[in-house]
Amino acid sequence: MARITSAPTAIKIESDSSLAGESRAISSNSFRVYAGGGLNNRLPHPTSRIPCDATEDGRSAFHTIVDWCGKGVYDPTTRRVQWIGKGTGNASGGYVYNVLAIYDEIKDSWSAIRGFKSPEQSTATFGIGHTYDNNCIDIKGRRHYKKQFNDVAGSSGKFYVYNLDSGTFESGISGPSGDPGSDSFGPADFLPPRGAQGSIWYAHGTQGSSRTMISEYSVANRSWSTLAPQGTFPAFPRYMGSGGVMSYNPRAFGGMGGVLLGGASEIVYLIRADTTSRNLATTVTAGAGAPIAVGFGFGGSHLCRDPSGSGWLLFVGAGGLNRVYHFAGTNWTPRASLPLELPGNPFIVIPIDDYGVVWVIKSRPSNVNEPRAWLYKP
């Protein structure tokens, strides 16, 4: 299986795919243009008939699924890069504009699954909402999870569950108790070492409160529990829906694994993943202040784990900074400048540990000959 190891190791790329070859050719701390085959290809949407590529939802022309976008995932078994998202404009029946964007590394081609919903949902189901920072993957358990914004007005959305082997959606996972309805789109990630079959960590508020907490969903027990109660993260000014990011790195804390949590503030929090405590409040430490608020949005900051090391990478396309920063718990070290075409545009970041790179993909430019996707090697 995959290269997601518990410690930084040298990466030897043996695949002969285009993605692997381009990853092999990159020098350290640099970007290389790579879009994969057919990223700009457009086909009519099955409902609206509006032509759209894999990063557009088809609700209207140029309606992108990389606005308000966090991280995507890589499945080393099927060798696919993918993320679930939708543009704005949620309403009853809006699920017809849900999109699962897929890059097939073996075929070197982009495609999209559209108009899906969980099997238990009705035709009145709302869309999944903006992409946000809660796409996460269970490689061993063969599932891709994505938190829905809300299902009906005022209710918490489910976690969509996509079976990576069958290529179908299974019954969704209801959010934890008190998840605040229209604000239920906080960041999440999957942690393989937690419990017998791994778990989902989800940062959110509760109805009537603006303070952040972390809930954990045990895959084995199919139940939620509170890991870090409200008040654990005093630097976060609001619930985690607005700009919140969460990134698990198995190589953090000397191979014990850990999560970086950020929420529209320069302050971030580090949490060890190996703790057996059911209350993580005593294991949380505040990290050094970032050069800009850690979150996402139009040309904002986008965070993901370092795909070959023990820290995290922050891609900043705002505030005149326009560069990558590396963070391992103490200082935010400036690294390479972003490509000229990237700042000011919405984009998504996808760490690919097998090849030690991050794929950065922005919304469709008006000039399709302009670069819109790059691989970055730390």
C-alpha positions as CSV (number, residue, x, y, z in Angstrom):
1,M,0.0,0.0,0.0
2,A,0.9,3.7,0.1
3,R,3.8,5.6,1.3
4,I,2.1,7.4,4.2
5,T,4.6,6.3,6.8
6,S,5.1,7.3,10.4
7,A,8.5,9.0,9.8
8,P,10.1,11.0,7.0
9,T,11.8,8.7,4.5
10,A,13.5,9.1,1.1
11,I,10.9,8.8,-1.7
12,K,11.8,6.6,-4.7
13,I,9.3,7.1,-7.5
14,E,9.1,3.9,-9.5
15,S,5.8,4.4,-11.4
16,D,5.9,5.3,-15.1
17,S,2.7,7.4,-15.0
18,S,2.7,11.0,-16.2
19,L,2.0,12.2,-12.6
20,A,4.9,10.2,-11.3
21,G,7.2,11.4,-14.1
22,E,6.4,15.0,-13.5
23,S,6.8,14.6,-9.7
24,R,10.2,12.9,-10.3
25,A,11.4,15.8,-12.4
26,I,10.7,18.6,-9.9
27,S,13.6,20.1,-8.0
28,S,13.2,20.6,-4.2
29,N,11.2,23.7,-3.2
30,S,9.9,24.5,-6.6
31,F,6.7,24.3,-8.7
32,R,6.2,22.6,-12.0
33,V,3.2,23.1,-14.3
34,Y,1.1,19.9,-14.5
35,A,-2.7,19.7,-15.2
36,G,-3.1,16.1,-16.1
37,G,-4.9,15.0,-19.3
38,G,-8.1,16.9,-20.1
39,L,-8.5,19.2,-17.2
40,N,-9.9,21.9,-19.5
41,N,-12.3,19.5,-21.4
42,R,-15.9,20.5,-21.0
43,L,-19.0,18.3,-21.3
44,P,-22.7,19.3,-20.9
45,H,-24.0,19.0,-17.4
46,P,-26.7,16.2,-17.3
47,T,-29.3,18.6,-15.8
48,S,-28.5,22.1,-16.8
49,R,-26.7,21.2,-20.1
50,I,-24.2,23.9,-19.4
51,P,-20.7,22.8,-20.5
52,C,-18.4,22.3,-17.5
53,D,-15.0,20.7,-16.8
54,A,-14.3,18.5,-13.7
55,T,-13.8,21.6,-11.5
56,E,-17.2,23.2,-12.3
57,D,-20.6,22.2,-11.0
58,G,-22.8,23.2,-14.0
59,R,-25.3,25.3,-12.0
60,S,-24.3,28.3,-14.2
61,A,-21.4,29.1,-16.5
62,F,-18.0,28.9,-14.8
63,H,-19.6,27.8,-11.4
64,T,-16.5,26.4,-9.8
65,I,-16.0,23.8,-7.0
66,V,-12.7,25.3,-6.0
67,D,-14.2,28.5,-4.4
68,W,-14.0,28.2,-0.6
69,C,-11.9,25.1,-1.0
70,G,-9.5,23.3,1.3
71,K,-7.8,20.0,0.6
72,G,-8.4,17.0,-1.7
73,V,-7.3,13.4,-1.3
74,Y,-5.2,10.8,-3.1
75,D,-6.0,7.1,-3.1
76,P,-2.8,5.1,-3.8
77,T,-4.8,1.9,-4.4
78,T,-6.8,3.1,-7.3
79,R,-4.2,5.8,-8.0
80,R,-6.8,8.6,-8.2
81,V,-6.8,12.2,-7.0
82,Q,-10.3,13.4,-6.1
83,W,-12.4,15.7,-4.0
84,I,-16.1,16.3,-3.5
85,G,-17.6,19.8,-3.7
86,K,-20.1,22.2,-5.1
87,G,-20.4,25.9,-5.8
88,T,-22.7,28.1,-3.7
89,G,-26.5,28.4,-4.1
90,N,-27.9,25.7,-1.8
91,A,-31.6,24.8,-2.0
92,S,-34.0,21.9,-2.0
93,G,-33.0,19.6,-4.8
94,G,-29.6,21.2,-5.1
95,Y,-27.8,17.9,-4.9
96,V,-28.0,17.7,-8.7
97,Y,-25.0,20.0,-8.8
98,N,-22.9,18.0,-6.5
99,V,-19.5,17.0,-8.0
100,L,-16.9,14.4,-7.4
101,A,-13.9,15.4,-9.4
102,I,-11.5,12.6,-10.3
103,Y,-8.1,12.4,-11.8
104,D,-7.2,8.8,-12.9
105,E,-3.4,8.6,-12.7
106,I,-3.3,5.4,-14.7
107,K,-5.4,6.8,-17.6
108,D,-4.0,10.3,-17.2
109,S,-7.5,11.7,-17.5
110,W,-10.0,13.9,-15.6
111,S,-13.7,13.0,-15.1
112,A,-16.6,13.9,-12.8
113,I,-19.4,12.1,-11.1
114,R,-22.4,14.4,-10.8
115,G,-25.8,14.7,-9.3
116,F,-25.3,12.2,-6.5
117,K,-26.8,12.0,-3.0
118,S,-26.6,9.4,-0.2
119,P,-29.1,6.6,-0.8
120,E,-31.3,7.4,2.2
121,Q,-31.8,11.1,1.0
122,S,-34.7,12.3,-1.0
123,T,-35.1,14.5,-4.1
124,A,-35.5,17.4,-1.7
125,T,-31.9,17.0,-0.5
126,F,-29.8,20.1,-0.4
127,G,-26.5,20.3,-2.3
128,I,-23.3,19.4,-0.4
129,G,-22.3,23.0,-0.3
130,H,-18.9,24.6,-0.9
131,T,-15.9,22.2,-0.8
132,Y,-14.5,23.6,2.5
133,D,-11.7,21.7,4.3
134,N,-13.4,18.3,5.2
135,N,-12.6,16.0,2.3
136,C,-10.8,13.1,4.0
137,I,-9.8,9.5,3.1
138,D,-9.6,6.2,4.9
139,I,-7.2,4.3,2.6
140,K,-7.3,1.0,4.5
141,G,-11.1,1.1,5.0
142,R,-11.6,2.2,1.4
143,R,-13.9,5.2,2.1
144,H,-13.8,8.9,1.1
145,Y,-15.7,11.2,3.5
146,K,-17.0,14.7,2.9
147,K,-19.2,16.8,5.3
148,Q,-22.3,18.3,3.8
149,F,-23.2,21.9,4.6
150,N,-26.8,21.2,5.6
151,D,-29.6,18.9,4.3
152,V,-32.7,20.9,5.0
153,A,-32.9,24.5,6.4
154,G,-31.6,24.6,10.0
155,S,-30.3,21.0,10.2
156,S,-26.8,19.6,10.3
157,G,-25.6,18.0,7.1
158,K,-24.3,14.4,6.9
159,F,-20.9,13.1,6.1
160,Y,-21.2,11.7,2.6
161,V,-19.5,8.3,2.3
162,Y,-18.0,7.2,-1.0
163,N,-16.9,3.6,-1.4
164,L,-13.5,3.8,-3.2
165,D,-13.8,0.2,-4.5
166,S,-17.4,0.0,-5.7
167,G,-17.5,3.6,-6.9
168,T,-20.8,4.2,-5.1
169,F,-22.2,6.3,-2.3
170,E,-23.3,4.6,0.9
171,S,-25.6,5.8,3.6
172,G,-24.3,9.0,5.1
173,I,-23.1,9.6,8.7
174,S,-25.2,12.0,10.7
175,G,-23.3,14.8,12.4
176,P,-22.6,14.9,16.1
177,S,-25.3,16.1,18.6
178,G,-25.7,19.9,18.5
179,D,-23.9,20.4,15.2
180,P,-25.2,23.9,14.3
181,G,-27.3,23.5,11.3
182,S,-26.5,26.1,8.7
183,D,-23.0,26.5,10.2
184,S,-22.2,22.7,10.0
185,F,-19.2,22.8,7.6
186,G,-16.2,22.8,9.9
187,P,-12.9,21.1,9.0
188,A,-12.3,17.4,9.3
189,D,-9.7,14.7,8.7
190,F,-9.4,10.9,9.0
191,L,-7.0,9.5,11.6
192,P,-6.1,5.8,10.9
193,P,-4.5,5.1,14.3
194,R,-7.5,6.1,16.4
195,G,-9.4,3.0,17.5
196,A,-9.8,-0.3,15.8
197,Q,-10.7,1.1,12.4
198,G,-9.7,4.7,12.6
199,S,-11.8,7.8,13.2
200,I,-13.0,11.1,11.8
201,W,-12.1,14.2,13.7
202,Y,-14.5,17.1,13.1
203,A,-14.1,20.7,14.5
204,H,-17.4,22.6,14.9
205,G,-19.5,24.7,17.2
206,T,-22.9,23.9,18.7
207,Q,-26.3,25.6,18.4
208,G,-26.3,28.9,20.3
209,S,-22.5,29.0,20.8
210,S,-19.6,30.4,18.8
211,R,-16.9,28.3,20.5
212,T,-15.0,25.5,18.8
213,M,-14.9,21.9,19.9
214,I,-13.7,18.6,18.3
215,S,-15.9,15.6,18.0
216,E,-14.6,12.1,17.0
217,Y,-16.5,9.5,15.0
218,S,-15.4,6.0,15.6
219,V,-15.7,3.9,12.5
220,A,-15.7,0.7,14.5
221,N,-18.4,1.8,17.0
222,R,-20.3,4.0,14.5
223,S,-20.7,6.7,17.2
224,W,-19.6,10.2,18.1
225,S,-17.8,11.4,21.2
226,T,-16.4,14.7,22.4
227,L,-12.6,14.9,22.4
228,A,-12.0,18.6,23.0
229,P,-14.8,20.6,24.6
230,Q,-15.7,24.2,23.9
231,G,-13.2,26.6,25.3
232,T,-10.2,24.4,24.3
233,F,-9.3,26.8,21.5
234,P,-9.6,30.3,22.8
235,A,-7.8,31.9,19.8
236,F,-10.6,31.0,17.4
237,P,-13.0,33.9,17.3
238,R,-16.0,31.9,15.8
239,Y,-17.2,28.4,15.1
240,M,-15.0,26.5,12.8
241,G,-17.2,26.7,9.7
242,S,-15.7,30.0,8.4
243,G,-12.3,29.3,7.1
244,G,-11.4,26.4,9.4
245,V,-8.7,23.9,8.4
246,M,-7.6,20.6,9.8
247,S,-4.7,18.5,8.7
248,Y,-3.4,15.1,10.0
249,N,0.2,14.2,9.4
250,P,1.2,10.7,10.5
251,R,4.9,11.8,10.7
252,A,4.3,14.6,13.2
253,F,5.4,14.3,16.8
254,G,8.3,12.0,16.1
255,G,6.1,9.5,14.2
256,M,3.2,9.5,16.8
257,G,1.1,11.5,14.4
258,G,-0.7,14.7,15.0
259,V,-3.2,17.3,13.7
260,L,-2.8,21.0,13.0
261,L,-6.1,22.9,13.5
262,G,-6.6,26.5,12.3
263,G,-9.6,28.7,12.2
264,A,-9.5,32.2,10.6
265,S,-6.8,33.3,13.0
266,E,-3.0,33.5,12.9
267,I,-2.9,31.1,15.9
268,V,-3.0,27.4,15.2
269,Y,-3.2,24.4,17.5
270,L,-1.3,21.1,17.5
271,I,-2.8,18.0,18.8
272,R,-1.1,14.6,19.3
273,A,-3.1,11.8,17.7
274,D,-1.7,8.9,19.8
275,T,-3.3,10.0,23.1
276,T,-5.7,7.6,24.7
277,S,-7.5,10.3,26.6
278,R,-11.1,10.9,25.6
279,N,-10.7,14.5,26.4
280,L,-7.9,16.1,24.3
281,A,-8.0,19.5,26.0
282,T,-4.9,18.7,28.1
283,T,-2.9,17.6,25.0
284,V,-3.5,20.7,22.9
285,T,-0.6,23.2,22.4
286,A,-0.8,26.5,20.6
287,G,1.7,27.0,17.8
288,A,3.6,30.1,16.7
289,G,1.5,32.7,15.0
290,A,1.3,32.3,11.2
291,P,2.1,35.2,8.8
292,I,-1.5,35.4,7.9
293,A,-4.8,34.0,9.1
294,V,-4.8,30.3,8.4
295,G,-7.9,29.4,6.4
296,F,-9.1,29.4,2.9
297,G,-11.2,31.3,0.4
298,F,-10.6,33.4,-2.7
299,G,-6.8,33.5,-3.0
300,G,-6.4,33.1,0.8
301,S,-4.3,30.7,2.6
302,H,-4.5,26.9,2.0
303,L,-3.0,24.3,4.4
304,C,-2.0,20.6,4.1
305,R,0.5,18.2,5.5
306,D,4.0,18.1,4.2
307,P,3.8,15.0,2.0
308,S,7.3,13.9,2.8
309,G,8.1,15.4,6.2
310,S,6.7,15.9,9.7
311,G,5.3,19.4,9.3
312,W,2.7,21.3,7.3
313,L,2.7,23.6,4.3
314,L,0.7,26.9,4.0
315,F,0.1,28.3,0.5
316,V,-0.6,32.0,0.8
317,G,-2.0,33.8,-2.2
318,A,-3.2,36.9,-0.3
319,G,-1.8,39.9,1.7
320,G,1.0,40.4,-0.8
321,L,2.9,37.4,0.6
322,N,2.3,35.0,-2.3
323,R,4.5,32.1,-1.2
324,V,4.7,28.8,0.6
325,Y,5.5,28.6,4.3
326,H,6.7,25.5,6.1
327,F,5.7,24.9,9.7
328,A,6.9,22.1,12.0
329,G,5.6,23.4,15.3
330,T,7.8,26.5,16.0
331,N,8.5,28.9,13.1
332,W,6.7,29.5,9.8
333,T,9.6,29.3,7.4
334,P,9.1,31.1,4.0
335,R,9.9,28.8,1.0
336,A,9.2,29.2,-2.7
337,S,7.1,32.0,-4.3
338,L,3.8,31.0,-5.8
339,P,3.5,30.9,-9.6
340,L,2.5,34.3,-11.0
341,E,-0.9,32.9,-12.2
342,L,-2.0,31.6,-8.8
343,P,-2.3,34.5,-6.3
344,G,-5.8,36.1,-6.1
345,N,-7.5,32.9,-7.5
346,P,-9.3,30.2,-5.6
347,F,-7.5,26.9,-5.5
348,I,-7.3,23.5,-3.9
349,V,-4.2,21.7,-2.4
350,I,-3.8,17.9,-2.6
351,P,-0.9,16.2,-0.8
352,I,0.4,13.1,-2.6
353,D,2.6,11.2,-0.1
354,D,3.6,8.5,-2.6
355,Y,5.4,11.1,-4.7
356,G,6.3,13.7,-2.1
357,V,4.4,16.5,-3.8
358,V,1.3,18.7,-3.4
359,W,-0.9,19.2,-6.4
360,V,-2.2,22.8,-6.5
361,I,-5.2,23.4,-8.9
362,K,-6.9,26.7,-9.4
363,S,-10.3,27.6,-11.0
364,R,-10.6,27.7,-14.7
365,P,-8.9,30.8,-16.2
366,S,-10.5,32.9,-18.9
367,N,-7.6,31.9,-21.2
368,V,-7.5,28.1,-21.2
369,N,-3.9,28.3,-22.4
370,E,-2.8,29.9,-19.1
371,P,-1.4,27.4,-16.5
372,R,-3.9,26.5,-13.9
373,A,-2.3,23.5,-12.1
374,W,1.2,22.9,-10.6
375,L,3.0,20.3,-8.6
376,Y,5.0,21.6,-5.6
377,K,7.8,19.6,-4.0
378,P,8.9,20.8,-0.6
